[in-house]
Amino acid sequence: MKEGAGIKAGHRNANINADYRLLELTVINQHKPLTIKQILINKILANTITALTTLQFAFSISYRCQTILFYML
């Protein structure tokens, strides 16, 4: 499997996790209608989760590249 395929799968998983978290936050508050402010906060949290997961993948790939370069020297 190509490296890119793993990254795409990681992004997809990050998006699924963020969507699930957003749904979870919405379900917690379902007994009362959400205000626009709450919806925006939920979206920001979901996007933050996605961004952090994406950064995690980027750093793990970067670390792998550094390790490969180190052993090549």
C-alpha positions in Angstrom: 0.0 0.0 0.0 1.3 3.5 -0.9 2.1 6.0 1.8 -0.5 8.4 0.3 -3.3 5.8 0.8 -2.6 5.7 4.5 -2.7 9.5 4.7 -6.1 9.6 2.9 -7.5 6.9 5.2 -6.2 8.9 8.2 -7.9 12.1 7.0 -11.1 10.1 6.4 -10.9 8.7 9.9 -10.2 12.1 11.4 -13.3 13.5 9.6 -15.4 10.6 10.9 -14.1 11.1 14.4 -14.8 14.8 14.2 -18.3 14.2 12.9 -18.9 11.7 15.6 -17.7 14.1 18.3 -20.0 16.8 16.8 -22.9 14.4 16.9 -22.0 13.5 20.4 -22.0 17.1 21.5 -25.3 17.7 19.8 -26.9 14.6 21.4 -25.8 15.8 24.8 -27.7 19.1 24.3 -30.7 17.6 22.4 -33.1 18.2 25.2 -33.0 21.9 24.4 -32.6 23.5 21.0 -29.0 24.6 20.2 -28.3 28.3 19.8 -26.2 29.5 16.9 -23.3 30.1 19.3 -23.4 26.5 20.5 -23.5 25.2 16.9 -20.5 27.3 16.0 -18.6 26.1 19.1 -19.4 22.5 18.2 -18.2 23.1 14.6 -15.0 24.7 15.9 -14.4 21.8 18.3 -15.0 19.3 15.5 -12.6 21.2 13.2 -10.0 21.4 15.9 -10.1 17.6 16.4 -9.7 17.1 12.7 -6.7 19.5 12.5 -5.0 17.9 15.5 -5.4 14.4 14.0 -4.1 15.6 10.7 -1.1 17.2 12.4 -0.4 14.0 14.2 -0.3 12.1 10.9 2.0 14.8 9.5 4.4 14.5 12.4 4.5 10.7 12.3 5.3 10.8 8.6 8.0 13.4 9.2 9.5 11.3 12.0 9.6 8.2 9.7 11.3 10.3 7.0 13.9 11.5 9.5 14.5 7.9 10.7 15.0 6.7 7.1 17.4 9.6 6.3 19.4 8.9 9.5 19.9 5.3 8.6 20.9 6.2 5.0 23.8 8.4 6.3 
